[in-house]
Amino acid sequence: MIVNVTELARGEVLELDGDPWQVAEIASHTPSARGAAMLVKAKLKNLRTGQTLARTWRGGESVSTAEVETRPVQFLYRQGDDFVFMELASYEQVTLAAELVGDAEGYMVESLELATVIFQDRVIALELPLTVELTVTETAPPIKGATAQAQLKPATLETGIQVLVPPYLSSGERIRVDTRDGHFVERVKG
């Protein structure tokens, strides 16, 4: 579908050079010179490669949106270098290579529900939930009287990733981690 660049919004997916690019940031700017055309500036992220790109268009130019589909899936297990998921609507199993899973690997725990992003009938990316609950497997012992404002300490989680956690946490505790940047959000109660 062809749309005017002035109608673009954050999160929309465009097709540029045969690849899907998601609009991460968008802003319009009207130069002060008389008769100057409005400019639309966007930061784009390639959904297939993760590459970023800054692009500027003149107001009135058109771009084509990409036909992408997201399908809810559940992570089942890892088999060698591959990750096996089940589509929640059809119960079909989908196997993805580790290269495609990328950094999301550190959040893959059994039964995690997420989504696959499909472009031209193939999975090009994974859409993680904003937070994931993981167990701390290794960290320094808790410090008596430690408060949340104190210095953070490194902790290794059940998937092997490392995050910085407050000093009052100990091994075996469950925590919630932000999947966008890998930072500690909160301790899971219960």
N, C-alpha and C positions, 0 to 999 in steps of 0.2 A: 504494500500500500504506500502511496506517495503522500507525504505530509510537508507542510510549510515549516521551515526551521523555527519560525516564531511560535509555533504550537507545540514544540518539543517540551517534555517534562522529564524530571529526574526519574530514572528507572526504566525509561523506554529503551527498546532495543532496535538499533538501526542495522541495515546491511550495507557495509562498505567493502568494496573489493572482494565480495563473496564471503566475508566473515561477519559474524554477529558482534556488534559493539554496543555495550550498555552505557547510557548517559549517566555518569556519576555526578557531574555538576553542570549547571547551565545558567547562563546570565546573558541578558541583552544590554547593549550599550549604544547610545546614540551620541556620535561625536558632536562637538560643539560647533563645528564649521557648518555654515548654511548649506543646505542641499546635500549634506553628507548622508549616506544611507545608514540605517541602523545595522549594527553588527551583532551577531549571536555567537557567543563563545561557549564552547562545551569541552569538558574533560570526559573522555570516553575510555572504557575498559573492554578489551577484547575478551569475550566469554570463552573462546577456545584456547587462547594462549596466555591470558592474564596480562598481556602488554597494555600500557596506557598511552593515550594520545590526546593532545590538545588540538582542537579544530575550531576554526572561525569561518562563519558564513555571513553573507550579506542578507539582510532582511528580505524576504520574498523568495529566496532560493528554496528548492525542494530537496528532500532526501527520502529514501525508501526505508520503511520499517521492515525488520526481519520477522519472519514467521517462526517464532520459538514457542515451545510448549514445555510446561513443567509437569512432571508426573511424580506423585508421592511414592516413595519407596522406603523400605526398611532394610537396614544393614543386617545380614545374616551371619557371615563368617568370612575369614580370610583364607585363601587357598594358594599357598606359595606367594607369588607377587600379585595375584589377582584378588579383587574384592567382590564378593557375591551379595547382591541385593535382591529383594523381592518387590515387584510392583504391587502396591496395595490394592489397586483396582482389579487387576487381572490375575494376581498371584503368580505371574511369570517371573522366572529368575533372570537377572541381568548380571553379567560378569564384566567388571571394569578393570583395566590394567592400573597398576600403581602410579604410572605417569599421569594418568587422567585424574586420579584421586588427589594427587599432589599433597599439599599441606593439610588437607582435610583428614589425612591418615591419622593424625594425632588426636582426632576426636571420634574415631570409629570404635564404638563399643557395641556389643551385641544388642540388637533390638532398637537401635537408634533410628528414629524416623526423620527423614530428610527428603529432598526432591532432586530428581535428575532434570537437567535442562537439555532439551532436544532441539536440534537444528538440522534440517535436511535429513530427517530420519536417523540421526545418530546422536548419541549422548555426547555433549561437548563439555559439560561442567556439572558440578554438584552444588546444590543450595543447602547449606547447613542451617539448623535452627540457630537463633541468636546465642543461646547458652546450652551447654552440655554438662551433665553431672558426671564427675570422675572421682576415683578414689586416689588419695595420696598414698603412694607405695613407699616413698623414702624422703625423709626430711630431717633436719636437725631437731633434737628434742625441744619441746615447748619451753619458753622462758617464763619463769614465775613472774607474775605481776605485769606481763606484757599487755600492751593496749594496741588497738588497731592502728593508732597513729605512729607506732614505733617503726623501726626499719623492717623491710621485708626480707625474707630468706628464701633460697631456692628450694623447690620441691619437685620430685619426679612423680608423675602420675601413672596410672595403670596402663596407658597406651604408650608410655615411653617419653612423652613430651615433658619439658620442664617449664614451670611457671613460678613466679614470685608470689609467696603467700605471707600472711601476717605471722609473727613469731609465736602466737599462741596455738597454732595448729600442730597436730602430731600425725604420724603415719597411721594409716587405717581410716582416717576421716574422709567423708565425702564432701566435695566442694563443687560449686558451680563456676564454670569458666566461660568467658566471652569468646565465641568462635571467630569474631572479626579480628581481634588483636591478641588473643591468648592471655588476657589478664584475669586474675582472680576476681570474682564477683562477690561470692558469699559462701559461708559454710552452710551445708544442707542439714537442716534439723531433722531429727528422728531417725 
